[in-house]
């Protein structure tokens, strides 16, 4: 291989490397992402893991909508001011920074994970970002602030164009794996029905 060609390949590899800043920029160019999710929670005291699945929407200007379909219906909406959760058709529970600051802080952090918000991540975690090549990446987070460091041992995220998986290891030795598929960027804005859901949840 000619030296000039080798140098070209090395430079090309550097140009295509994924960084955390690039990842955040990539996510901010996706104003609305819709995806299917499957969640598996493994608990030490239980022989079988708990499985759930449904649909989620993450919108930069509105927040996160988590719509679990099975094994029972559960809706979760999170924005900058409140978190609203409704389980199995029961009356919604509203959580704000005022009435439950720790829970709100944790759930507010979920948006930072989905959007790779570097500023928020650096405030709460020790960060190990890994470029896996071909546009793929992995992010290993170790909590450094309370209450996160009392709840989680580590949080791992991985993906390519989108966030594809989250792995949570908690301090009790249990774990949660969430995988995302069927990502959709269209329509690029929330539909009227989706906006109503964010407003009414």
SEKOLMAR-568476 format. One record per residue (C-alpha): residue number from 1; x, z, y. Coordinates in steps of 0.5 Angstrom, whole numbers, plus 2048, in hexadecimal, padded with zeros to 3 digits. Example, Ala and Ser with C-alpha at 12.3 -4.5 7.8 and 13.67 -1.06 7.14 Angstrom:
# SEKOLMAR-568476
+-----+-----+-----+-----+
! seq !  c1 !  c3 !  c2 !
+-----+-----+-----+-----+
!   1 ! 819 ! 810 ! 7F7 !
!   2 ! 81B ! 80E ! 7FE !
+-----+-----+-----+-----+
//
This chain:
# SEKOLMAR-568476
+-----+-----+-----+-----+
! seq !  c1 !  c3 !  c2 !
+-----+-----+-----+-----+
!   1 ! 800 ! 800 ! 800 !
!   2 ! 803 ! 7FE ! 807 !
!   3 ! 804 ! 804 ! 80B !
!   4 ! 800 ! 801 ! 811 !
!   5 ! 7FA ! 801 ! 80C !
!   6 ! 7FB ! 808 ! 80A !
!   7 ! 7FB ! 80A ! 811 !
!   8 ! 7F5 ! 807 ! 812 !
!   9 ! 7F1 ! 80A ! 80C !
!  10 ! 7F4 ! 811 ! 80E !
!  11 ! 7F1 ! 810 ! 815 !
!  12 ! 7EB ! 80D ! 813 !
!  13 ! 7EA ! 814 ! 80F !
!  14 ! 7EB ! 818 ! 815 !
!  15 ! 7E6 ! 814 ! 819 !
!  16 ! 7E1 ! 815 ! 813 !
!  17 ! 7E2 ! 81C ! 812 !
!  18 ! 7DC ! 821 ! 813 !
!  19 ! 7DD ! 827 ! 818 !
!  20 ! 7D8 ! 82C ! 81A !
!  21 ! 7D8 ! 82A ! 821 !
!  22 ! 7D6 ! 823 ! 81E !
!  23 ! 7D1 ! 826 ! 819 !
!  24 ! 7CD ! 829 ! 81F !
!  25 ! 7CD ! 823 ! 823 !
!  26 ! 7CA ! 81F ! 81D !
!  27 ! 7C5 ! 824 ! 81C !
!  28 ! 7C3 ! 824 ! 823 !
!  29 ! 7C2 ! 81D ! 823 !
!  30 ! 7BC ! 81E ! 81E !
!  31 ! 7B7 ! 821 ! 822 !
!  32 ! 7B2 ! 822 ! 81C !
!  33 ! 7B4 ! 822 ! 815 !
!  34 ! 7AF ! 823 ! 810 !
!  35 ! 7B1 ! 824 ! 808 !
!  36 ! 7AE ! 827 ! 802 !
!  37 ! 7B2 ! 82E ! 7FF !
!  38 ! 7B2 ! 831 ! 7F9 !
!  39 ! 7B5 ! 838 ! 7F9 !
!  40 ! 7B7 ! 83C ! 7F3 !
!  41 ! 7B8 ! 844 ! 7F4 !
!  42 ! 7BC ! 848 ! 7EE !
!  43 ! 7BB ! 84F ! 7EE !
!  44 ! 7BF ! 853 ! 7E9 !
!  45 ! 7BA ! 857 ! 7E7 !
!  46 ! 7B5 ! 851 ! 7E5 !
!  47 ! 7B7 ! 84D ! 7DF !
!  48 ! 7B4 ! 847 ! 7E2 !
!  49 ! 7B5 ! 844 ! 7E9 !
!  50 ! 7B0 ! 844 ! 7EE !
!  51 ! 7AE ! 83C ! 7F0 !
!  52 ! 7AB ! 839 ! 7F6 !
!  53 ! 7AA ! 833 ! 7F9 !
!  54 ! 7A7 ! 82F ! 7FF !
!  55 ! 7A8 ! 82C ! 806 !
!  56 ! 7AC ! 82E ! 80C !
!  57 ! 7AC ! 82B ! 813 !
!  58 ! 7B2 ! 82D ! 818 !
!  59 ! 7B1 ! 82A ! 81F !
!  60 ! 7B6 ! 82B ! 825 !
!  61 ! 7B1 ! 82D ! 82A !
!  62 ! 7AC ! 830 ! 826 !
!  63 ! 7AF ! 834 ! 820 !
!  64 ! 7AF ! 835 ! 819 !
!  65 ! 7A8 ! 834 ! 814 !
!  66 ! 7A9 ! 836 ! 80D !
!  67 ! 7A3 ! 834 ! 809 !
!  68 ! 7A3 ! 837 ! 802 !
!  69 ! 79F ! 834 ! 7FD !
!  70 ! 7A0 ! 837 ! 7F6 !
!  71 ! 7A0 ! 83C ! 7F3 !
!  72 ! 79B ! 83E ! 7F9 !
!  73 ! 79A ! 83C ! 800 !
!  74 ! 79E ! 83F ! 805 !
!  75 ! 79F ! 83C ! 80C !
!  76 ! 7A5 ! 83E ! 811 !
!  77 ! 7A6 ! 83C ! 818 !
!  78 ! 7AC ! 83E ! 81C !
!  79 ! 7AD ! 83C ! 823 !
!  80 ! 7B1 ! 840 ! 829 !
!  81 ! 7AC ! 845 ! 82A !
!  82 ! 7A9 ! 847 ! 824 !
!  83 ! 7A8 ! 846 ! 81C !
!  84 ! 7A2 ! 845 ! 819 !
!  85 ! 7A1 ! 846 ! 812 !
!  86 ! 79A ! 845 ! 80E !
!  87 ! 79A ! 846 ! 806 !
!  88 ! 794 ! 844 ! 802 !
!  89 ! 78F ! 843 ! 807 !
!  90 ! 790 ! 84A ! 80A !
!  91 ! 790 ! 84C ! 811 !
!  92 ! 797 ! 849 ! 814 !
!  93 ! 79C ! 84F ! 816 !
!  94 ! 7A0 ! 84E ! 81C !
!  95 ! 7A7 ! 850 ! 81D !
!  96 ! 7AA ! 850 ! 824 !
!  97 ! 7B1 ! 852 ! 827 !
!  98 ! 7AD ! 858 ! 82A !
!  99 ! 7A9 ! 85B ! 824 !
! 100 ! 7AE ! 859 ! 81E !
! 101 ! 7B5 ! 858 ! 821 !
! 102 ! 7B9 ! 858 ! 81B !
! 103 ! 7B4 ! 853 ! 817 !
! 104 ! 7B4 ! 84F ! 81D !
! 105 ! 7BB ! 84E ! 81E !
! 106 ! 7BC ! 84C ! 817 !
! 107 ! 7B7 ! 847 ! 817 !
! 108 ! 7B9 ! 844 ! 81D !
! 109 ! 7C0 ! 843 ! 81A !
! 110 ! 7BC ! 83E ! 815 !
! 111 ! 7BB ! 839 ! 81B !
! 112 ! 7C3 ! 83A ! 81C !
! 113 ! 7C4 ! 838 ! 815 !
! 114 ! 7C0 ! 832 ! 815 !
! 115 ! 7C3 ! 830 ! 81B !
! 116 ! 7CA ! 832 ! 81A !
! 117 ! 7CA ! 835 ! 821 !
! 118 ! 7D1 ! 837 ! 821 !
! 119 ! 7D1 ! 83C ! 827 !
! 120 ! 7CC ! 840 ! 823 !
! 121 ! 7CF ! 83F ! 81C !
! 122 ! 7D6 ! 842 ! 81F !
! 123 ! 7D3 ! 848 ! 822 !
! 124 ! 7D0 ! 84A ! 81C !
! 125 ! 7D5 ! 847 ! 816 !
! 126 ! 7DC ! 846 ! 814 !
! 127 ! 7DC ! 83E ! 813 !
! 128 ! 7DF ! 83A ! 80E !
! 129 ! 7DD ! 833 ! 80F !
! 130 ! 7DF ! 82E ! 80A !
! 131 ! 7DF ! 826 ! 80A !
! 132 ! 7DE ! 824 ! 803 !
! 133 ! 7DF ! 81C ! 805 !
! 134 ! 7DA ! 816 ! 805 !
! 135 ! 7D6 ! 81A ! 80B !
! 136 ! 7D5 ! 820 ! 806 !
! 137 ! 7D6 ! 827 ! 809 !
! 138 ! 7D6 ! 82E ! 807 !
! 139 ! 7D5 ! 835 ! 80B !
! 140 ! 7D7 ! 83B ! 808 !
! 141 ! 7D4 ! 841 ! 80D !
! 142 ! 7D6 ! 849 ! 80C !
! 143 ! 7D2 ! 84D ! 811 !
! 144 ! 7D6 ! 851 ! 816 !
! 145 ! 7D0 ! 854 ! 819 !
! 146 ! 7CB ! 85A ! 818 !
! 147 ! 7C5 ! 859 ! 814 !
! 148 ! 7C8 ! 853 ! 811 !
! 149 ! 7CE ! 856 ! 80E !
! 150 ! 7CA ! 85B ! 80B !
! 151 ! 7C5 ! 856 ! 808 !
! 152 ! 7C9 ! 850 ! 806 !
! 153 ! 7D0 ! 84F ! 803 !
! 154 ! 7D1 ! 848 ! 804 !
! 155 ! 7CD ! 842 ! 806 !
! 156 ! 7CF ! 83B ! 804 !
! 157 ! 7CC ! 834 ! 807 !
! 158 ! 7CE ! 82D ! 805 !
! 159 ! 7CB ! 826 ! 806 !
! 160 ! 7CD ! 81F ! 809 !
! 161 ! 7C8 ! 81C ! 80E !
! 162 ! 7C4 ! 822 ! 80D !
! 163 ! 7C4 ! 829 ! 80B !
! 164 ! 7C3 ! 828 ! 803 !
! 165 ! 7C4 ! 82F ! 801 !
! 166 ! 7C4 ! 837 ! 803 !
! 167 ! 7C7 ! 83C ! 7FE !
! 168 ! 7C6 ! 843 ! 800 !
! 169 ! 7CA ! 849 ! 7FD !
! 170 ! 7C7 ! 850 ! 7FE !
! 171 ! 7CA ! 857 ! 7FE !
! 172 ! 7C6 ! 859 ! 7F8 !
! 173 ! 7C9 ! 853 ! 7F4 !
! 174 ! 7C3 ! 84F ! 7F4 !
! 175 ! 7C3 ! 848 ! 7F6 !
! 176 ! 7BF ! 842 ! 7F9 !
! 177 ! 7C0 ! 83B ! 7F9 !
! 178 ! 7BC ! 836 ! 7FD !
! 179 ! 7BC ! 82E ! 7FC !
! 180 ! 7B9 ! 829 ! 801 !
! 181 ! 7B7 ! 822 ! 7FF !
! 182 ! 7B3 ! 81C ! 802 !
! 183 ! 7B6 ! 81D ! 809 !
! 184 ! 7B2 ! 819 ! 80E !
! 185 ! 7B3 ! 818 ! 815 !
! 186 ! 7AD ! 814 ! 817 !
! 187 ! 7A9 ! 815 ! 81B !
! 188 ! 7AF ! 817 ! 820 !
! 189 ! 7AA ! 81C ! 823 !
! 190 ! 7A5 ! 821 ! 821 !
! 191 ! 79E ! 81E ! 81F !
! 192 ! 798 ! 821 ! 823 !
! 193 ! 796 ! 825 ! 81C !
! 194 ! 79D ! 828 ! 81B !
! 195 ! 79D ! 82A ! 823 !
! 196 ! 796 ! 82E ! 821 !
! 197 ! 799 ! 831 ! 81C !
! 198 ! 79F ! 834 ! 820 !
! 199 ! 79B ! 836 ! 825 !
! 200 ! 796 ! 839 ! 821 !
! 201 ! 79A ! 83D ! 81B !
+-----+-----+-----+-----+
//
